[in-house]
Amino acid sequence: MLALFRKKQKGLKWILWIVILALGAGMILLFVDTPGDMATGLSGVEVAQVDGKSISIQEYDKQYKRLYEMYRQVYKLDRQDPEIIKQLGLKQQALNQLISEYAIESQAAKMGIGATPEEIRHQITTLNVFQQDGKFIGFERYQQLLKANEMSVGEFESGVRRDLIRQKVMQVLTDGIFTSADEVKKEYVSRNQEAKVRYVAIDKSAASAEPIPEADLRQYFEKNKENYRTGEQRQVSYVFVQADPTKVKVSDEQVRARMDSVAPDEQVHARHILFNAMEGTDDTEARKKAEAALGRVRAGEDFAKVARELSEDTQTKAQGGDLGFFGRGQMVPPF
């Protein structure tokens, strides 16, 4: 079973990397300044292909709009500001997410990983946004909320199915595989074992063709034992540092300038736990959930664990709410 999981894990990583690298070399991309304006009337146009499956411009347009709407609600954006869109990289984010979804779905199908109707139903009915007083709000109210957010039931449930499949594939990739201490030791030895060899080259013409009796060899050795004795030896590595100060003088300004020239750009690593306040709902409930999550984290509970359990951001939930690294000026001011 361990070998099977290792084989699947290595195979999946290899295939996903091959797919992504191949896309960079051979896929057809259509970059659109305003996806919502250009998608109309371009039925059949594809923005990319993943494992033989086409990503249409309509799918790209919907993904872009979903991303923009999420950021609009989180950061209270009033309009499509081109500079903010550029800073957030929404176009590339939308395309990357679609490519990732298609690649994972393709590999999941080959591995026999799917999502049953029961799993999809359970996932939907337990989402916080569709619950009131700890119970599912009912199918009619569920439809109304989706309609208010310009989404059909089929479209939403298809997205839930993809999310479930992605979570299962990521679980196969990230679940720990037990490795014994002996396996670690053998791997270390095989990678780092070295041997030192000392030898003397002797011309074969100098050797006598006549064999020397064993008794003569032993007698010679006994008389010359001290010539073959070796004392205790150590191998030492060292670095020589000149104790006397050099004549070169370097000012504090020069030191700071040198450090600034080689220092990497300042970046921060962020994580978040997102609660949606969808149109047609009161944000009081979302605020209560956020405060409850904050309380658990401040009490010492693992942030990633709380994010995987409570966050409603389907893009970062499986990664514990991880948003990655970004530099100064790359995110919007509210963030």
C-alpha positions, 0 to 999 in steps of 0.5 A, spaced: 500 500 500 505 504 501 509 503 494 502 504 491 501 511 494 508 513 493 507 511 485 501 515 485 504 521 488 510 521 484 506 520 478 501 525 479 506 530 481 510 529 474 504 529 470 501 536 473 508 539 472 509 536 465 502 539 463 503 546 466 510 546 462 507 544 456 502 549 456 507 554 457 510 552 450 504 550 446 497 552 448 493 558 445 492 564 449 487 569 448 488 575 453 482 580 453 482 587 456 475 586 459 473 579 459 466 581 460 465 585 453 469 580 449 466 574 451 459 575 448 459 573 440 466 569 441 462 562 442 467 556 440 473 561 441 478 557 446 483 560 451 487 554 452 487 546 452 489 542 457 490 534 456 486 535 449 480 539 453 478 546 451 477 552 456 472 556 452 472 564 453 466 563 456 469 559 462 474 564 462 469 570 463 465 567 468 471 565 472 474 572 471 467 575 474 467 570 480 474 572 482 473 580 481 466 579 485 470 576 491 475 581 491 470 586 490 466 584 496 472 583 500 476 589 499 469 594 498 471 595 490 466 600 487 468 599 480 473 595 475 479 599 476 484 597 471 490 599 476 487 594 481 486 589 476 493 589 474 496 589 481 491 583 483 493 579 477 486 577 476 486 575 469 492 571 470 489 568 476 483 566 473 486 563 467 491 559 472 485 557 476 482 554 470 488 550 468 489 547 475 482 545 475 482 542 468 489 538 469 487 536 476 480 533 473 484 530 468 489 526 472 483 525 477 479 521 472 485 517 470 486 515 478 479 513 479 477 519 483 470 523 483 465 526 487 458 522 488 451 526 489 451 524 496 458 528 497 456 534 493 449 534 497 452 534 504 458 539 502 452 544 500 447 543 506 453 544 511 456 550 508 455 556 513 452 561 508 446 556 506 445 555 514 440 558 519 440 556 526 445 550 524 440 547 519 440 548 511 435 553 509 431 549 504 432 548 497 427 554 495 431 559 499 438 556 496 435 557 489 434 564 491 441 566 493 444 563 487 439 566 483 441 573 486 448 572 485 447 570 478 448 563 478 444 557 476 444 550 481 447 546 475 453 551 475 454 552 482 453 544 484 458 543 478 463 547 481 462 544 488 464 537 485 470 540 482 472 543 489 471 536 492 475 532 487 481 537 487 481 536 495 481 529 494 487 529 489 491 534 494 490 530 499 493 524 496 499 529 494 500 532 501 498 526 506 504 524 509 507 517 508 511 514 513 518 512 512 522 508 517 529 510 520 532 505 517 530 507 510 532 514 512 539 512 514 540 507 507 538 513 503 543 518 506 548 513 506 547 511 498 547 519 497 553 521 501 558 515 502 565 516 500 571 512 500 578 515 500 583 510 496 591 510 496 595 506 491 602 505 489 603 504 481 609 499 480 611 497 473 610 490 472 617 489 469 620 490 476 616 484 479 620 478 479 617 472 475 619 467 480 614 467 486 616 468 493 615 463 498 610 465 504 615 464 509 620 469 506 615 474 506 613 473 513 620 473 515 621 480 512 615 483 515 617 481 522 623 484 521 620 491 518 614 491 522 615 498 524 615 500 517 608 498 516 605 501 522 601 507 522 599 512 527 592 515 529 590 519 523 584 525 523 582 529 517 581 536 518 578 542 514 579 549 516 579 556 514 585 561 515 583 568 517 588 573 517 588 576 524 591 583 522 586 588 520 587 590 513 589 597 510 582 597 506 577 602 510 570 601 509 565 606 511 558 605 514 554 608 508 558 603 503 556 597 508 549 599 508 549 601 500 552 594 499 547 590 503 541 594 500 544 592 493 544 584 495 538 584 499 531 581 496 525 586 495 521 586 502 515 581 501 510 579 506 506 572 507 499 572 508 493 567 510 486 569 511 479 566 513 474 568 508 466 568 510 462 571 504 456 575 506 452 574 499 447 579 496 440 578 500 444 576 506 445 580 513 453 580 514 452 580 521 452 572 521 459 572 517 462 577 522 460 573 528 463 567 524 469 571 523 470 573 530 469 566 533 474 564 528 479 569 530 478 567 538 480 560 536 486 562 533 488 567 539 487 562 543 492 558 540 489 553 535 492 552 529 491 557 523 491 553 518 486 548 521 481 553 523 482 556 515 481 549 512 475 548 517 471 554 517 474 558 511 469 559 505 474 561 500 474 555 496 481 557 492 485 557 499 481 553 503 485 546 502 491 550 503 489 553 510 488 560 507 495 561 504 495 567 500 502 566 498 508 572 498 507 578 495 511 585 495 509 592 497 504 595 492 502 589 489 495 588 493 490 593 494 490 598 500 484 595 504 488 589 504 
